[in-house]
Amino acid sequence: MTVPPVTSTEPTDSGSASVEAFCEEYAGLQGEVSETYVGSAEHLADVERLLAVAPDSMSAELVIFRDYLSSGAIDSAADPESNLTENWPAEVQAAIGNVQTFGEENC
């Protein structure tokens, strides 16, 4: 017996309250930022706030991003190239992409 795929307009995460909170926080993080913001304490705090309200399905992705930011790998003053996403590890780029996709699909 084949089970047909479930089609729904509901968010793809079971906790709709956390999706709503995630979307509110996520919306506040969209837009242009300065080069000095990337990797800054403010950037890390923003990711921490997003992680605090993230649905379970996004927690691991945000932990990867948070851990990278907190590692000190981004140093805009000493290494301006370090704040370019394309220079970040593939795992971090994938995590960010997954969070963005989730935001686009659910927010």
Order of alpha helices (4+ residues) and beta strands (2+ residues): alpha-alpha-alpha-alpha
